[in-house]
Amino acid sequence: PFPCARLRNLPYDAALEDILILFQGLVVIDVVISSQGDAFVIFANPMDFQMALQR
């Protein structure tokens, strides 16, 4: 299983590009954005996930 971070309270117009910019330099496998202001970001490894939590 890949580590997954849930982002909450995003602006409703948040786009994939916005999330990728936030996690620039980390290996993002997939991003799923809901229309409710949430997103799930799947990282390639636990190290990138831990670094993402610091942002």
PDB file of N, CA, C, O and CB in Angstrom:
ATOM      1  N   PRO A   1       0.831  -1.209   0.000  1.00  0.00           N
ATOM      2  CA  PRO A   1       0.000   0.000   0.000  1.00  0.00           C
ATOM      3  C   PRO A   1       0.867   1.262   0.000  1.00  0.00           C
ATOM      4  O   PRO A   1       1.922   1.315   0.632  1.00  0.00           O
ATOM      5  CB  PRO A   1      -0.941   0.005   1.222  1.00  0.00           C
ATOM      6  N   PHE A   2       0.405   2.237  -0.704  1.00  0.00           N
ATOM      7  CA  PHE A   2       1.111   3.503  -0.778  1.00  0.00           C
ATOM      8  C   PHE A   2       0.572   4.448   0.289  1.00  0.00           C
ATOM      9  O   PHE A   2      -0.618   4.410   0.604  1.00  0.00           O
ATOM     10  CB  PHE A   2       0.977   4.127  -2.183  1.00  0.00           C
ATOM     11  N   PRO A   3       1.439   5.299   0.851  1.00  0.00           N
ATOM     12  CA  PRO A   3       0.972   6.279   1.842  1.00  0.00           C
ATOM     13  C   PRO A   3       0.077   7.332   1.191  1.00  0.00           C
ATOM     14  O   PRO A   3       0.355   7.803   0.088  1.00  0.00           O
ATOM     15  CB  PRO A   3       2.170   6.960   2.531  1.00  0.00           C
ATOM     16  N   CYS A   4      -0.985   7.688   1.880  1.00  0.00           N
ATOM     17  CA  CYS A   4      -1.975   8.619   1.347  1.00  0.00           C
ATOM     18  C   CYS A   4      -2.254   9.720   2.359  1.00  0.00           C
ATOM     19  O   CYS A   4      -2.463   9.450   3.542  1.00  0.00           O
ATOM     20  CB  CYS A   4      -3.276   7.882   0.980  1.00  0.00           C
ATOM     21  N   ALA A   5      -2.258  10.956   1.889  1.00  0.00           N
ATOM     22  CA  ALA A   5      -2.583  12.106   2.741  1.00  0.00           C
ATOM     23  C   ALA A   5      -3.927  12.671   2.305  1.00  0.00           C
ATOM     24  O   ALA A   5      -4.211  12.793   1.113  1.00  0.00           O
ATOM     25  CB  ALA A   5      -1.467  13.203   2.668  1.00  0.00           C
ATOM     26  N   ARG A   6      -4.738  13.010   3.282  1.00  0.00           N
ATOM     27  CA  ARG A   6      -6.021  13.653   2.991  1.00  0.00           C
ATOM     28  C   ARG A   6      -5.881  15.146   3.247  1.00  0.00           C
ATOM     29  O   ARG A   6      -5.470  15.563   4.330  1.00  0.00           O
ATOM     30  CB  ARG A   6      -7.176  13.042   3.856  1.00  0.00           C
ATOM     31  N   LEU A   7      -6.218  15.937   2.259  1.00  0.00           N
ATOM     32  CA  LEU A   7      -6.224  17.391   2.393  1.00  0.00           C
ATOM     33  C   LEU A   7      -7.670  17.823   2.562  1.00  0.00           C
ATOM     34  O   LEU A   7      -8.551  17.381   1.824  1.00  0.00           O
ATOM     35  CB  LEU A   7      -5.555  18.097   1.154  1.00  0.00           C
ATOM     36  N   ARG A   8      -7.907  18.685   3.534  1.00  0.00           N
ATOM     37  CA  ARG A   8      -9.272  19.127   3.803  1.00  0.00           C
ATOM     38  C   ARG A   8      -9.366  20.634   3.690  1.00  0.00           C
ATOM     39  O   ARG A   8      -8.365  21.348   3.747  1.00  0.00           O
ATOM     40  CB  ARG A   8      -9.732  18.669   5.192  1.00  0.00           C
ATOM     41  N   ASN A   9     -10.601  21.101   3.526  1.00  0.00           N
ATOM     42  CA  ASN A   9     -10.902  22.534   3.469  1.00  0.00           C
ATOM     43  C   ASN A   9     -10.174  23.251   2.338  1.00  0.00           C
ATOM     44  O   ASN A   9      -9.759  24.400   2.485  1.00  0.00           O
ATOM     45  CB  ASN A   9     -10.546  23.183   4.782  1.00  0.00           C
ATOM     46  N   LEU A  10     -10.025  22.567   1.220  1.00  0.00           N
ATOM     47  CA  LEU A  10      -9.428  23.206   0.048  1.00  0.00           C
ATOM     48  C   LEU A  10     -10.450  24.145  -0.584  1.00  0.00           C
ATOM     49  O   LEU A  10     -11.655  23.937  -0.443  1.00  0.00           O
ATOM     50  CB  LEU A  10      -8.944  22.143  -0.984  1.00  0.00           C
ATOM     51  N   PRO A  11      -9.976  25.176  -1.278  1.00  0.00           N
ATOM     52  CA  PRO A  11     -10.918  25.998  -2.042  1.00  0.00           C
ATOM     53  C   PRO A  11     -11.614  25.111  -3.083  1.00  0.00           C
ATOM     54  O   PRO A  11     -11.015  24.175  -3.613  1.00  0.00           O
ATOM     55  CB  PRO A  11     -10.184  27.207  -2.733  1.00  0.00           C
ATOM     56  N   TYR A  12     -12.857  25.412  -3.362  1.00  0.00           N
ATOM     57  CA  TYR A  12     -13.610  24.584  -4.305  1.00  0.00           C
ATOM     58  C   TYR A  12     -13.036  24.636  -5.711  1.00  0.00           C
ATOM     59  O   TYR A  12     -13.314  23.755  -6.525  1.00  0.00           O
ATOM     60  CB  TYR A  12     -15.056  25.018  -4.334  1.00  0.00           C
ATOM     61  N   ASP A  13     -12.236  25.659  -6.010  1.00  0.00           N
ATOM     62  CA  ASP A  13     -11.627  25.741  -7.337  1.00  0.00           C
ATOM     63  C   ASP A  13     -10.194  25.206  -7.354  1.00  0.00           C
ATOM     64  O   ASP A  13      -9.470  25.417  -8.327  1.00  0.00           O
ATOM     65  CB  ASP A  13     -11.641  27.178  -7.823  1.00  0.00           C
ATOM     66  N   ALA A  14      -9.778  24.519  -6.293  1.00  0.00           N
ATOM     67  CA  ALA A  14      -8.427  23.945  -6.254  1.00  0.00           C
ATOM     68  C   ALA A  14      -8.279  22.938  -7.392  1.00  0.00           C
ATOM     69  O   ALA A  14      -9.169  22.127  -7.649  1.00  0.00           O
ATOM     70  CB  ALA A  14      -8.144  23.263  -4.875  1.00  0.00           C
ATOM     71  N   ALA A  15      -7.142  23.013  -8.062  1.00  0.00           N
ATOM     72  CA  ALA A  15      -6.889  22.153  -9.216  1.00  0.00           C
ATOM     73  C   ALA A  15      -5.702  21.235  -8.941  1.00  0.00           C
ATOM     74  O   ALA A  15      -4.945  21.435  -7.992  1.00  0.00           O
ATOM     75  CB  ALA A  15      -6.632  22.999 -10.480  1.00  0.00           C
ATOM     76  N   LEU A  16      -5.564  20.247  -9.778  1.00  0.00           N
ATOM     77  CA  LEU A  16      -4.450  19.312  -9.675  1.00  0.00           C
ATOM     78  C   LEU A  16      -3.120  20.050  -9.643  1.00  0.00           C
ATOM     79  O   LEU A  16      -2.240  19.710  -8.852  1.00  0.00           O
ATOM     80  CB  LEU A  16      -4.474  18.324 -10.838  1.00  0.00           C
ATOM     81  N   GLU A  17      -2.971  21.051 -10.490  1.00  0.00           N
ATOM     82  CA  GLU A  17      -1.720  21.804 -10.564  1.00  0.00           C
ATOM     83  C   GLU A  17      -1.388  22.469  -9.227  1.00  0.00           C
ATOM     84  O   GLU A  17      -0.223  22.527  -8.835  1.00  0.00           O
ATOM     85  CB  GLU A  17      -1.805  22.861 -11.667  1.00  0.00           C
ATOM     86  N   ASP A  18      -2.402  22.967  -8.532  1.00  0.00           N
ATOM     87  CA  ASP A  18      -2.183  23.611  -7.231  1.00  0.00           C
ATOM     88  C   ASP A  18      -1.603  22.621  -6.224  1.00  0.00           C
ATOM     89  O   ASP A  18      -0.689  22.957  -5.472  1.00  0.00           O
ATOM     90  CB  ASP A  18      -3.500  24.200  -6.692  1.00  0.00           C
ATOM     91  N   ILE A  19      -2.129  21.424  -6.215  1.00  0.00           N
ATOM     92  CA  ILE A  19      -1.659  20.408  -5.272  1.00  0.00           C
ATOM     93  C   ILE A  19      -0.258  19.942  -5.641  1.00  0.00           C
ATOM     94  O   ILE A  19       0.578  19.733  -4.763  1.00  0.00           O
ATOM     95  CB  ILE A  19      -2.625  19.213  -5.239  1.00  0.00           C
ATOM     96  N   LEU A  20       0.001  19.778  -6.928  1.00  0.00           N
ATOM     97  CA  LEU A  20       1.336  19.359  -7.355  1.00  0.00           C
ATOM     98  C   LEU A  20       2.382  20.417  -7.030  1.00  0.00           C
ATOM     99  O   LEU A  20       3.518  20.080  -6.696  1.00  0.00           O
ATOM    100  CB  LEU A  20       1.344  19.061  -8.851  1.00  0.00           C
ATOM    101  N   ILE A  21       2.016  21.685  -7.123  1.00  0.00           N
ATOM    102  CA  ILE A  21       2.943  22.760  -6.746  1.00  0.00           C
ATOM    103  C   ILE A  21       3.238  22.692  -5.254  1.00  0.00           C
ATOM    104  O   ILE A  21       4.383  22.869  -4.838  1.00  0.00           O
ATOM    105  CB  ILE A  21       2.360  24.149  -7.117  1.00  0.00           C
ATOM    106  N   LEU A  22       2.209  22.434  -4.447  1.00  0.00           N
ATOM    107  CA  LEU A  22       2.395  22.327  -2.998  1.00  0.00           C
ATOM    108  C   LEU A  22       3.397  21.235  -2.649  1.00  0.00           C
ATOM    109  O   LEU A  22       4.211  21.401  -1.740  1.00  0.00           O
ATOM    110  CB  LEU A  22       1.058  22.047  -2.307  1.00  0.00           C
ATOM    111  N   PHE A  23       3.339  20.123  -3.368  1.00  0.00           N
ATOM    112  CA  PHE A  23       4.206  18.982  -3.062  1.00  0.00           C
ATOM    113  C   PHE A  23       5.342  18.834  -4.070  1.00  0.00           C
ATOM    114  O   PHE A  23       5.848  17.733  -4.286  1.00  0.00           O
ATOM    115  CB  PHE A  23       3.389  17.703  -3.024  1.00  0.00           C
ATOM    116  N   GLN A  24       5.735  19.937  -4.678  1.00  0.00           N
ATOM    117  CA  GLN A  24       6.840  19.918  -5.643  1.00  0.00           C
ATOM    118  C   GLN A  24       8.088  19.345  -4.977  1.00  0.00           C
ATOM    119  O   GLN A  24       8.412  19.697  -3.843  1.00  0.00           O
ATOM    120  CB  GLN A  24       7.123  21.348  -6.196  1.00  0.00           C
ATOM    121  N   GLY A  25       8.780  18.465  -5.685  1.00  0.00           N
ATOM    122  CA  GLY A  25       9.982  17.831  -5.156  1.00  0.00           C
ATOM    123  C   GLY A  25       9.708  16.485  -4.509  1.00  0.00           C
ATOM    124  O   GLY A  25      10.642  15.741  -4.209  1.00  0.00           O
ATOM    125  N   LEU A  26       8.431  16.162  -4.288  1.00  0.00           N
ATOM    126  CA  LEU A  26       8.051  14.867  -3.739  1.00  0.00           C
ATOM    127  C   LEU A  26       7.443  14.025  -4.859  1.00  0.00           C
ATOM    128  O   LEU A  26       6.935  14.561  -5.845  1.00  0.00           O
ATOM    129  CB  LEU A  26       7.049  15.029  -2.549  1.00  0.00           C
ATOM    130  N   VAL A  27       7.499  12.714  -4.699  1.00  0.00           N
ATOM    131  CA  VAL A  27       6.968  11.831  -5.733  1.00  0.00           C
ATOM    132  C   VAL A  27       5.499  11.534  -5.433  1.00  0.00           C
ATOM    133  O   VAL A  27       5.169  10.764  -4.532  1.00  0.00           O
ATOM    134  CB  VAL A  27       7.792  10.511  -5.819  1.00  0.00           C
ATOM    135  N   VAL A  28       4.631  12.173  -6.220  1.00  0.00           N
ATOM    136  CA  VAL A  28       3.187  11.993  -6.088  1.00  0.00           C
ATOM    137  C   VAL A  28       2.744  10.995  -7.152  1.00  0.00           C
ATOM    138  O   VAL A  28       3.009  11.181  -8.340  1.00  0.00           O
ATOM    139  CB  VAL A  28       2.417  13.359  -6.231  1.00  0.00           C
ATOM    140  N   ILE A  29       2.070   9.941  -6.715  1.00  0.00           N
ATOM    141  CA  ILE A  29       1.591   8.903  -7.632  1.00  0.00           C
ATOM    142  C   ILE A  29       0.240   9.287  -8.229  1.00  0.00           C
ATOM    143  O   ILE A  29       0.014   9.132  -9.429  1.00  0.00           O
ATOM    144  CB  ILE A  29       1.482   7.552  -6.907  1.00  0.00           C
ATOM    145  N   ASP A  30      -0.658   9.793  -7.374  1.00  0.00           N
ATOM    146  CA  ASP A  30      -2.010  10.109  -7.837  1.00  0.00           C
ATOM    147  C   ASP A  30      -2.630  11.148  -6.916  1.00  0.00           C
ATOM    148  O   ASP A  30      -2.263  11.259  -5.746  1.00  0.00           O
ATOM    149  CB  ASP A  30      -2.893   8.834  -7.894  1.00  0.00           C
ATOM    150  N   VAL A  31      -3.570  11.903  -7.458  1.00  0.00           N
ATOM    151  CA  VAL A  31      -4.339  12.885  -6.690  1.00  0.00           C
ATOM    152  C   VAL A  31      -5.802  12.717  -7.073  1.00  0.00           C
ATOM    153  O   VAL A  31      -6.153  12.689  -8.253  1.00  0.00           O
ATOM    154  CB  VAL A  31      -3.841  14.360  -6.959  1.00  0.00           C
ATOM    155  N   VAL A  32      -6.647  12.605  -6.055  1.00  0.00           N
ATOM    156  CA  VAL A  32      -8.091  12.533  -6.277  1.00  0.00           C
ATOM    157  C   VAL A  32      -8.709  13.724  -5.557  1.00  0.00           C
ATOM    158  O   VAL A  32      -8.606  13.844  -4.336  1.00  0.00           O
ATOM    159  CB  VAL A  32      -8.700  11.163  -5.765  1.00  0.00           C
ATOM    160  N   ILE A  33      -9.354  14.605  -6.324  1.00  0.00           N
ATOM    161  CA  ILE A  33      -9.960  15.816  -5.761  1.00  0.00           C
ATOM    162  C   ILE A  33     -11.470  15.647  -5.779  1.00  0.00           C
ATOM    163  O   ILE A  33     -12.056  15.295  -6.803  1.00  0.00           O
ATOM    164  CB  ILE A  33      -9.530  17.096  -6.555  1.00  0.00           C
ATOM    165  N   SER A  34     -12.094  15.904  -4.630  1.00  0.00           N
ATOM    166  CA  SER A  34     -13.555  15.838  -4.576  1.00  0.00           C
ATOM    167  C   SER A  34     -14.131  17.238  -4.729  1.00  0.00           C
ATOM    168  O   SER A  34     -13.432  18.236  -4.558  1.00  0.00           O
ATOM    169  CB  SER A  34     -14.036  15.192  -3.247  1.00  0.00           C
ATOM    170  N   SER A  35     -15.395  17.290  -5.048  1.00  0.00           N
ATOM    171  CA  SER A  35     -16.062  18.583  -5.193  1.00  0.00           C
ATOM    172  C   SER A  35     -16.432  19.180  -3.838  1.00  0.00           C
ATOM    173  O   SER A  35     -17.007  20.267  -3.776  1.00  0.00           O
ATOM    174  CB  SER A  35     -17.312  18.438  -6.055  1.00  0.00           C
ATOM    175  N   GLN A  36     -16.110  18.482  -2.760  1.00  0.00           N
ATOM    176  CA  GLN A  36     -16.447  18.937  -1.411  1.00  0.00           C
ATOM    177  C   GLN A  36     -15.289  19.664  -0.730  1.00  0.00           C
ATOM    178  O   GLN A  36     -15.384  19.989   0.454  1.00  0.00           O
ATOM    179  CB  GLN A  36     -16.873  17.759  -0.564  1.00  0.00           C
ATOM    180  N   GLY A  37     -14.203  19.925  -1.451  1.00  0.00           N
ATOM    181  CA  GLY A  37     -13.068  20.623  -0.866  1.00  0.00           C
ATOM    182  C   GLY A  37     -12.058  19.705  -0.210  1.00  0.00           C
ATOM    183  O   GLY A  37     -11.257  20.152   0.612  1.00  0.00           O
ATOM    184  N   ASP A  38     -12.083  18.428  -0.559  1.00  0.00           N
ATOM    185  CA  ASP A  38     -11.116  17.455  -0.055  1.00  0.00           C
ATOM    186  C   ASP A  38     -10.290  16.924  -1.220  1.00  0.00           C
ATOM    187  O   ASP A  38     -10.700  16.978  -2.380  1.00  0.00           O
ATOM    188  CB  ASP A  38     -11.829  16.291   0.692  1.00  0.00           C
ATOM    189  N   ALA A  39      -9.112  16.409  -0.874  1.00  0.00           N
ATOM    190  CA  ALA A  39      -8.295  15.723  -1.870  1.00  0.00           C
ATOM    191  C   ALA A  39      -7.512  14.629  -1.170  1.00  0.00           C
ATOM    192  O   ALA A  39      -7.179  14.740   0.010  1.00  0.00           O
ATOM    193  CB  ALA A  39      -7.340  16.713  -2.607  1.00  0.00           C
ATOM    194  N   PHE A  40      -7.227  13.583  -1.906  1.00  0.00           N
ATOM    195  CA  PHE A  40      -6.385  12.502  -1.421  1.00  0.00           C
ATOM    196  C   PHE A  40      -5.156  12.466  -2.313  1.00  0.00           C
ATOM    197  O   PHE A  40      -5.262  12.405  -3.538  1.00  0.00           O
ATOM    198  CB  PHE A  40      -7.143  11.122  -1.418  1.00  0.00           C
ATOM    199  N   VAL A  41      -3.984  12.505  -1.679  1.00  0.00           N
ATOM    200  CA  VAL A  41      -2.727  12.519  -2.418  1.00  0.00           C
ATOM    201  C   VAL A  41      -1.968  11.251  -2.051  1.00  0.00           C
ATOM    202  O   VAL A  41      -1.687  11.006  -0.878  1.00  0.00           O
ATOM    203  CB  VAL A  41      -1.881  13.808  -2.101  1.00  0.00           C
ATOM    204  N   ILE A  42      -1.642  10.456  -3.048  1.00  0.00           N
ATOM    205  CA  ILE A  42      -0.917   9.211  -2.830  1.00  0.00           C
ATOM    206  C   ILE A  42       0.544   9.435  -3.201  1.00  0.00           C
ATOM    207  O   ILE A  42       0.863   9.892  -4.298  1.00  0.00           O
ATOM    208  CB  ILE A  42      -1.536   8.041  -3.660  1.00  0.00           C
ATOM    209  N   PHE A  43       1.418   9.102  -2.261  1.00  0.00           N
ATOM    210  CA  PHE A  43       2.854   9.292  -2.442  1.00  0.00           C
ATOM    211  C   PHE A  43       3.536   7.961  -2.744  1.00  0.00           C
ATOM    212  O   PHE A  43       3.019   6.895  -2.410  1.00  0.00           O
ATOM    213  CB  PHE A  43       3.475   9.939  -1.193  1.00  0.00           C
ATOM    214  N   ALA A  44       4.696   8.038  -3.376  1.00  0.00           N
ATOM    215  CA  ALA A  44       5.412   6.844  -3.808  1.00  0.00           C
ATOM    216  C   ALA A  44       6.031   6.079  -2.650  1.00  0.00           C
ATOM    217  O   ALA A  44       6.210   4.864  -2.734  1.00  0.00           O
ATOM    218  CB  ALA A  44       6.483   7.218  -4.792  1.00  0.00           C
ATOM    219  N   ASN A  45       6.357   6.777  -1.573  1.00  0.00           N
ATOM    220  CA  ASN A  45       7.038   6.102  -0.469  1.00  0.00           C
ATOM    221  C   ASN A  45       6.769   6.831   0.850  1.00  0.00           C
ATOM    222  O   ASN A  45       6.354   7.990   0.849  1.00  0.00           O
ATOM    223  CB  ASN A  45       8.557   6.021  -0.739  1.00  0.00           C
ATOM    224  N   PRO A  46       7.005   6.156   1.962  1.00  0.00           N
ATOM    225  CA  PRO A  46       6.747   6.767   3.272  1.00  0.00           C
ATOM    226  C   PRO A  46       7.582   8.024   3.540  1.00  0.00           C
ATOM    227  O   PRO A  46       7.133   8.922   4.251  1.00  0.00           O
ATOM    228  CB  PRO A  46       7.013   5.756   4.359  1.00  0.00           C
ATOM    229  N   MET A  47       8.782   8.094   2.981  1.00  0.00           N
ATOM    230  CA  MET A  47       9.629   9.269   3.212  1.00  0.00           C
ATOM    231  C   MET A  47       8.993  10.525   2.603  1.00  0.00           C
ATOM    232  O   MET A  47       8.960  11.576   3.243  1.00  0.00           O
ATOM    233  CB  MET A  47      11.039   9.042   2.617  1.00  0.00           C
ATOM    234  N   ASP A  48       8.494  10.416   1.381  1.00  0.00           N
ATOM    235  CA  ASP A  48       7.829  11.563   0.752  1.00  0.00           C
ATOM    236  C   ASP A  48       6.562  11.933   1.516  1.00  0.00           C
ATOM    237  O   ASP A  48       6.239  13.112   1.657  1.00  0.00           O
ATOM    238  CB  ASP A  48       7.489  11.254  -0.722  1.00  0.00           C
ATOM    239  N   PHE A  49       5.848  10.927   2.007  1.00  0.00           N
ATOM    240  CA  PHE A  49       4.646  11.175   2.809  1.00  0.00           C
ATOM    241  C   PHE A  49       5.001  11.962   4.070  1.00  0.00           C
ATOM    242  O   PHE A  49       4.324  12.936   4.398  1.00  0.00           O
ATOM    243  CB  PHE A  49       3.958   9.842   3.186  1.00  0.00           C
ATOM    244  N   GLN A  50       6.039  11.555   4.770  1.00  0.00           N
ATOM    245  CA  GLN A  50       6.457  12.254   5.988  1.00  0.00           C
ATOM    246  C   GLN A  50       6.893  13.685   5.681  1.00  0.00           C
ATOM    247  O   GLN A  50       6.599  14.600   6.450  1.00  0.00           O
ATOM    248  CB  GLN A  50       7.601  11.493   6.675  1.00  0.00           C
ATOM    249  N   MET A  51       7.586  13.881   4.571  1.00  0.00           N
ATOM    250  CA  MET A  51       7.996  15.230   4.182  1.00  0.00           C
ATOM    251  C   MET A  51       6.776  16.080   3.837  1.00  0.00           C
ATOM    252  O   MET A  51       6.760  17.280   4.112  1.00  0.00           O
ATOM    253  CB  MET A  51       8.966  15.177   2.985  1.00  0.00           C
ATOM    254  N   ALA A  52       5.759  15.470   3.240  1.00  0.00           N
ATOM    255  CA  ALA A  52       4.531  16.194   2.899  1.00  0.00           C
ATOM    256  C   ALA A  52       3.822  16.681   4.153  1.00  0.00           C
ATOM    257  O   ALA A  52       3.237  17.764   4.154  1.00  0.00           O
ATOM    258  CB  ALA A  52       3.591  15.303   2.075  1.00  0.00           C
ATOM    259  N   LEU A  53       3.867  15.897   5.212  1.00  0.00           N
ATOM    260  CA  LEU A  53       3.211  16.289   6.459  1.00  0.00           C
ATOM    261  C   LEU A  53       3.851  17.521   7.085  1.00  0.00           C
ATOM    262  O   LEU A  53       3.225  18.195   7.903  1.00  0.00           O
ATOM    263  CB  LEU A  53       3.245  15.140   7.446  1.00  0.00           C
ATOM    264  N   GLN A  54       5.079  17.820   6.712  1.00  0.00           N
ATOM    265  CA  GLN A  54       5.784  18.992   7.237  1.00  0.00           C
ATOM    266  C   GLN A  54       5.408  20.273   6.496  1.00  0.00           C
ATOM    267  O   GLN A  54       5.778  21.366   6.925  1.00  0.00           O
ATOM    268  CB  GLN A  54       7.285  18.777   7.154  1.00  0.00           C
ATOM    269  N   ARG A  55       4.685  20.149   5.398  1.00  0.00           N
ATOM    270  CA  ARG A  55       4.347  21.323   4.584  1.00  0.00           C
ATOM    271  C   ARG A  55       3.025  21.904   4.958  1.00  0.00           C
ATOM    272  O   ARG A  55       2.597  22.895   4.368  1.00  0.00           O
ATOM    273  CB  ARG A  55       4.339  20.976   3.130  1.00  0.00           C
TER     274      ARG A  55
END
